[in-house]
Every structure is written in structure tokens, then in C-alpha cells.
Amino acid sequence: SLTGMDFAVKRGETVGIIGGTGSGKSSLVNMIPRFYDATAGEVLIGGRDVKSFEIPELRERIGIVPQKAVLFKGSIRDNMRWGKDDATDDEILAAAKTAQAADVIESKGGLDFEIEQGGKNLSGGQRQRFTIARALVRKPEILILDDSASALDFATDAALRKSIREMDTNPTVFIVSQRTSSIQHADKIIVLDDGKIAGIGKHDELLEQKGRYYQLYTGMQELS
């Protein structure tokens, strides 16, 4: 459970969310599309309580990429249209370019390439890039990446984040990650520990505080 959550995010900001296993990272972002509802307090979008939206209207504004990349049996085009059922090939290819998946489509011979159930004929990184592209094709106001770049190498992860920052639609982005490299350039980083906020700030500010973020960062440095 989450307690004492209190923060605001400006439109177009990138917010990093980090913490250990079970700290509440996914629970926090899952309250935005109302996969969970707050039992106390409010979650607001544009000053409006998410509970006041009809569920379809709310979720139409949000692109979500879950931890587990889920793809279905069918062409790349069919899979991308789960994000937007009337998406054109140009829209799909533009989303794929942002998601660093354009080269995968090219290597597979185009959008007609048949994906096996669960994406078994793709690598983990390719599956993640396609699920990110599927979320981007609807041009969401809010994009939630829930530890969804874990299979990407550091260069591809960095290129992905740069491409999302340069999108014309300027979405508000939440990046849930267990590696500090994925969120250290965020406008705001929220550090969670046991369902509570253990720090909020930019990368350098949090390092100076020598708190939970510093522990996570130095631990990553030792592992790398």
C-alpha cells in the first residue's frame, strides 16, 4: 500500500520513479489509469479527479507499457493497431521510429511480418520496443513506461528516451525503472521505499542528500 503520496507534475515533464522491489512503483503509476483507486486523497489530471472520468475517456488519454511485453499472433500492423485501431502505416512507422523499432520492422521485411503468439519469434528487446511503439501510436497525453526498457541495452534505452522527449505531442512521461541510468535525466525523480516517498528531486540533488537514491545509484555503479 501507498501512504503519504503528495506531489505535482507539470504537463510535458518526464518523471522517474525508482525504488526497490515491492516499494510501490507500479502501484503508484497504476492509480493514474484507475487500475487501482485511492482509498484516501485524490489523483488529479488537469485539476480533475480521475474518478470523475468515464474509464474509456480516461484511458484514451494514457499510453501504458507494462513490465511484461505482451504481443499477439498476427502481423506487426495488427499488433500496433491494438494501440489505435485505425492507425495508418505512416502513423505506425512514426511510432516505431520513436520506439527504436523501425530497424526491426525493416529487418523483418515490413509490417506484414507475422508475430507468433507472445512474440516468441522476437527477442526480449524487440518485444519491448514493439509494445512501446503500440502505446505511442495513439499519441497519448500521458505515457507510462513501467520498467518496460529492461531488456534494452543502454544505448538503445538512451536513444528511446531522447526520441520521446522530442515528440511533437510533448506527452507527460512516467518512467518506472530499477536502474538509475534510465531516469537520471528526468525533470523530477520520485524515490519510493516501502510505500512511502523517500525523496523527490533531480538526480544531482538526490545524490547530494546521500539518502535512498544515493544508495541505489552507488549500488548500481558497483554492479556495472
Secondary structure, DSSP 8 states (H G I E B T S, - for coil): ---S------TT-EEEEEESTTSSHHHHHHTTTTSS--SSS--EETTEEGGGS-HHHHHHTEEEE-SS----SEEHHHHHTTT-TT--HHHHHHHHHHTT-HHHHHHTTSTT-EE-GGGTTS-HHHHHHHHHHHHHTT--SEEEEESTTTTS-HHHHHHHHHHHHT-TT--EEEEEESSGGGTTTSSEEEEEETTEEEEEE-HHHHHHHTSHHHHHHHHHHHH-
